Amino acid sequence: MATIVLHKETGKQFVLIGTGYGAFKASRPSFFGGNLFPHDEEGQMPLAAVCDKAGTIYWIYTEELKVIEIDGERIEDIHGLE
């Protein structure tokens, strides 16, 4: 079975493949210190891999998704969730 998610912005449903973090780091020379004191930027982006009916894979930010079904059972019908 599968986990079905809803993309909040478009209303499209996808199958959740997995989650992870996209990470980035960039370094550029500073104005005064050059390469000795570079300006660093880094961060993480929480992403989920999802696919549509055609099997096309998309990476979407997790805050843009909502789980609506797990293994054929609607999320609101699962007992024990508040």
Buried (B, 14 or more C-beta within 10 A) or exposed (E): EEBBBBBEEEEEBBBBBEEEEEEEEEEEEEEEEEEEEEEEEEEEEEBBBBBEEEEEEBEBEBEBBEEEBBEEEEEEEEEEEE
